[in-house]
């Protein structure tokens, strides 16, 4: 019997045997007081991410490692940090940890603390251009070192045949070795969140523009 044209065979666990696999989950945080519609999007996003991860793990093999932004400790201490950083991340990884996955210390504590300090300096509104340049250069160098150390941690932890989950914000891009197969987790709700954020940014921009025009308009003369 002739083979059916256009039929795509679903990859089996055997086809991934011996390869290093990394499931990249965009890390989406909740604002302190999120709007009700945003909360709904967040819930759909994390539920969708969990479902995609579950299907991948069932197809390619169990997850051995969890890497998460801001986590400077491993094992149980790392799990506690994940819960403190983002409870939704903790809910996502919890079942994989119970199945044997280990939370790794993705961040170097000193480098991470340095970045936070540079950010605090930059947020104060520095008056001196020279000091501003020093702070910006320090921040960029620390961020570069941070990315290099993150890659090193993933490279050292993820062995042949193993799978790992990596939770990072979308703006934090890393260039992984070619022998690591990266699976990007993108539930439909991620597009909803992007559209919502763009709408909020546009509204804020229009509000600032309106306030600026009002401030520049000459005051009406008092009627006598």
Secondary structure, 3 states (H helix, E strand, C coil): CCCCCCCCCCCCHHHHCCCEEEEEEECCCCCCCCCHHHHHHHHHHHHHHHHHHHHHHHHHCCEEEEEECCCCCCHHHHHHHHHHHCHHHHHHHHHHHHCCCEECCCCCHHHHHHHHHHHHHHHCCCCCHHHHHHHHHHHHHHHHHHHHHHHHHHHHHCCCCCEEEEEECCCCCCCCCCCEEEEEECCCHHHHHHHHHHHHHHHHHHHHHHHHHHHHCCCCCCCC
